[in-house]
Amino acid sequence: MQKIEKIATVAGLPAPRAPYSTYTRVGDLIFVSGQVAVDPQTEAIPKGFAAQLELIFANIKAILESAGSSLENVLKTTVFLKDLSDYPEYNRIYREYFKSGFPARTTVKTDLVHDDFLIEIEAIAWAPEKPS
C-alpha cells in the first residue's frame, strides 16, 4: 500500500490560510491544491491578469520542484477563471509554460474566494523521484 503524504507548507511560499495542504503526494503523483496569486514575500495580490498568472506559475513551479517534479511533468491542470474575457491572454501565457505536449486541462468560469483573485490553478504532476 502506498503512503499518502500531505504537505501543508512549502519553504518560501505563504502557508495556506484555510484547512488544506499545499500538495499531497501518493506514490509518484503530486496533487497541487488550487493556487492563487499571493506574493510569497509580501502576501500582496498583484493587480492585473497577466501578473497573477505569472505568479501562480512561479508558485506552482516552486511547489513541484520541492516535491521532486517540474512543470514539464504536469499531467493535468484545472483552471478557474473569474472572467472569460481573460481566456485569450490565459492561453497565450499558458503556452509560454507548456510549449508542446500540453497537459490535460479543464477550464471553468467561476467566482473565486476573494474578489481580487482573477484566476486559480490546481495541478496534478508526476514526480519521477522523491526529494531527499
Secondary structure, 3 states (H helix, E strand, C coil): CCCEEEECCCCCCCCCCCCCCCEEEECCEEEEEEECCCCCCCCCCCCCHHHHHHHHHHHHHHHHHHCCCCHHHEEEEEEEECCHHHHHHHHHHHHHHCCCCCCEEEEEECCCCCCCCCEEEEEEEECCCCCC
